[in-house]
Amino acid sequence: MTGGYANDFSPKKGAAAAAAAPDLLMRTSRVITAAIIAIVSIIAVPRAAAGVVINGTRVVYPAAKREVTISLQNAGERPSLVQAWLDTGDVYSRPGQSKVPFVLTPPLFRLDPTKVQSLRLVYTHDPLPQDRESLFWLNVLDIPPRAAANSDLPNQLDLAFKHRMKVFFRPAGLSGSAADAPARLTWKLLSKDGKLTGIQAVNPTPYHVSLTQVTATVAGHPLTVKVDMVDPFASRSFDLPDPPVATSGAVSVEYWFVNDYGGNVNGTASASAAP
């Protein structure tokens, strides 16, 4: 430490410092408390609230369709400026930055309270894989109007909200169906040094499977795993919390996935030890 009474170990000065310590701590506490209040007063008075709502949680674009519409509604009390664009997976993408085989209209518009606006999504027929789904992302930026200055609330934030939604382009003639794809996943246990370390989901189908939760029951103990989407003809490995001792037998797996309509559906399976 540098400076201050804490570095002075002489008896007299130490006693004086000890007597002064409570007062110093009280003053320091008041300064810290005032700083916290000042920060909270700035960040705790947002002027904006998300008003634009998207109808649905995902978009499925069948290749045979000429266009797909996405419905937006302003459920707030003020008009919003809405900007919409697609990207290929970069969460930090800006409008026009990603090259996508779609035209989205209108890209920019005003949406008044209680009003509804439809976005038109049109495939440009640029080449995409025909043996599996392709994934894109729809971004909808909700920008509320700037509120009038208020002397009673001088410290306010202007907040814009960005909604982000998956868009699945689904070619014609794919084998099976998206509804049956989750049941066709195969599950494998991963181990290292005599302990189970994770569980692997293998997707043999041409559809994306959006998992929301997986629980593996090992030796009577349910272990909930953090999961994500499994791409077509791909595999995804998920870590097990508190890895248990490896087992030679199969374990039961309960999983939840999101269907085309945004519903959370569950299924069961078993996982075997990876070869």
N, C-alpha and C positions, 0 to 999 in steps of 0.2 A: 504494500500500500504506500501511497505517497501523500505526505502532509496529513494534517488533522490530528486530533487527540489520540487516535488509536496507535500512533507511532511513538508517543512520548511515554516512557515507562518510569519517569521519576515519581516518587511517592506523592510529592505535593501537587505536581501538575496532574498526576493520575487522579488524585482525589477531586481536584477541580473539574477535570474532564468528566469524571463519573457523575458529578453533580449537574454538569451542564448537559449530559447526554439525553435525559428525558425531554428537556426543552427542545434540544436540537431534533430529536426524533419526532416530536409533536409538530414542529414547524415543517420538517420534511414530509411528514404524513399529510399535512394540510396542502402542501404544494402538489404532491402526487395526486391527491384526491381532486384538487381543482383542475389539474391537467386531464384526468380521466373524464370529469364532467364536461370539460370543454370539448374533448374528442367525441364523447357520446352525443353531445348537443349537435355536432356536425353530422355524424353518420346516422343518427337515429331519427332523422326527419326527412325521409325520402319523399319527394313530391310525386313520384310516378308509381303506378301499380300496373301490373300486366293486365291489359284490357282485351287484347286480341287473342281469340281462342281458335285453335285448329280442330276441325271435325275429324277425329280419328287419331291414331297413334302411329300409323305407317301408311305408305302408299304402295299398292301393287299395280304395276303397269303390264297387263297382258299384251304381248307383241301384236296380236290381231286387232287391237283397238286403235282407232285413229287418234284419240286423245283421252286423257283422264283429267277429271276436274277435282280440285281440292277446295273445300268450303272453309272460309274464315268468317268469324263474327266478332264484332267489337262488343264485348260484354261490359266494358267500362262506362264511365260517365262523361268521358271527354273524347274528342276525335283523336285518331292516331295516324301518323304517317307510317306506311308499311312498305318495306322493301323485301323482295323475295328473290332467291337465287339457288342454284344447285352446285354441289361440289362432289368430288370423288372420294372424300374421306378426311380432308384437312379441316379440322375444327376452326382453324384461324383463317380460312379462306375469305376472300372479299368478292363482291359481285363482279362477275366477268373474269375472274382469275383462273378458274378451273375450266378445262375444255370438256364439255359434256355433250352427248348426242341428243339433246332435248332443247326445245324452245319453251320458255315459261313466260306467260303473259297474264296480267300486266306485271312488270317487274317493280313498279313503284306507283303507289296510289294512296289516297286519303280514305280512311274508313271511319265514318261517323258512328256515334254510339247507337247500339242496337241494330246497326246495319250489317248486311252479309255481303261478302265478295267472293266470287269463285276465281281460283287460279286455273288456267288452262295449261296442261302439260302435254306437249306434242313431241313424239319421237321423230327425229330427222332421218332415220334409217341409215345412219352411219354404222359401220360394222361393229357388232357386239357378239360375244360367244353365244352359240346357239345350243350348246349342250348343257348349259347351267344358267342359273340366275346371275344377273349383275347387280351390284349394289351402288347406289348413289345416295346423297343426302340433300334434303330440302331444308333451307334456312329461311326463317321468317323473322325479320327484325321489326319490332314494335317500338316506334319512337313517339312518345307522348309530346304534346305541345308544351312550350315553356310557360310556366305559370307566371302571373303578374308578381312583381316584387312585393314582399310583405315585410315591413319593418319589425313585426313581432317575431318573425322567423327568418332572421338574416342568413342563417347557415343551413342551406338545403342542398340536396343532391338532385340532379336531373338523371334519371335512370332510364335506359332503353333495355328492352328484353328481347333476347334472341331465342326463338324456338328452333329445335333441330330434330328432324324426323327422317327415318330411313325410307328410301324409295327402292323397291325391288322391280327390276325389269325382268319379266318372265317370258322367255321364248316359247313358242308353240311346240307341242310335241314332246315335252319333257316326260320322262318315265315316272310313274307313280304320281303322287300328289303332295302338295305342301303340307296338308293336314296329317298325312301319314309319315312324313319324314322324321319327326322326333322319335317315333316308335322304332325306327330302323337304325337309330344310333347304336353303336356297340361301345361298351365301357370296359376299360382295362385299369387295373390297379398298378401303380408305379411304386417301386420300393428302392431303398438304398440303405446299406449297412444294417440290414435286418429290420428296418422300419418302413411302414407305408408312408410315402412322401406326397402322393397325389393320385389323381384319378384322370384318365384320359378318355375323351369322347371322340369317337371316329364317325364321321358323317359320310356314308357311301352314296348319298343322294345328290341330285342336282339343285337342291333347295337350301337356302340358308335356314338354320335352326337357331332362333333367339332364345337362349336359356336365361331364366331369371334366378333360379335357385336349384341346387342339387344337394341332397342329403344322403350320405352313405352311412349305413349302419354296420359298424365293425365290432364284433364281439359284444353285441347288444348295446353299443354306445353310438348314438346318432351324431355324425359329424357334418355340419353344414359348410358347404364349399362356396367360395366366391367364384362366380361363373360369368361367361360372356357368350357371344354368338359364335357358332361353329359354321365355317364357310362350306360350300359344296365341295365334295370329294376331298375333304381336308380333315385334320384332327386338331384338337385343342386340349392342352393339359392344364389342370387346375390343382393348386396346392391344397393339401389337407392340413387343417389346423391341428396343432398338438399331435404330431405323427405317432400313431400307435405301433405296437409291434406287428410286423408283417404276418399275414395269415396265408396259408396255402389254399384255403377254400374260397369260394365265391362270396361276395357280400351283396346285400340288397341295396338298391339305389332308387331313390324317389326324386323325380325331377319335375320342374315347372318350366313351361315355355309359352311364348306369346304367339297366338295364331294370326291369321290374316285379318281378323276383325278386332284385334287388340285385346282379346280375352286371354287370361292367364289360366292355362290348362296344365293338369299334372298327369304324370304317367309313372310307371314303375319298371324296373329292369334289374339285372344283376351284373356285377362286374367281376371279372376273373383276373388272376394275376397275369401280368404281361409276360410273354415268353422271353 
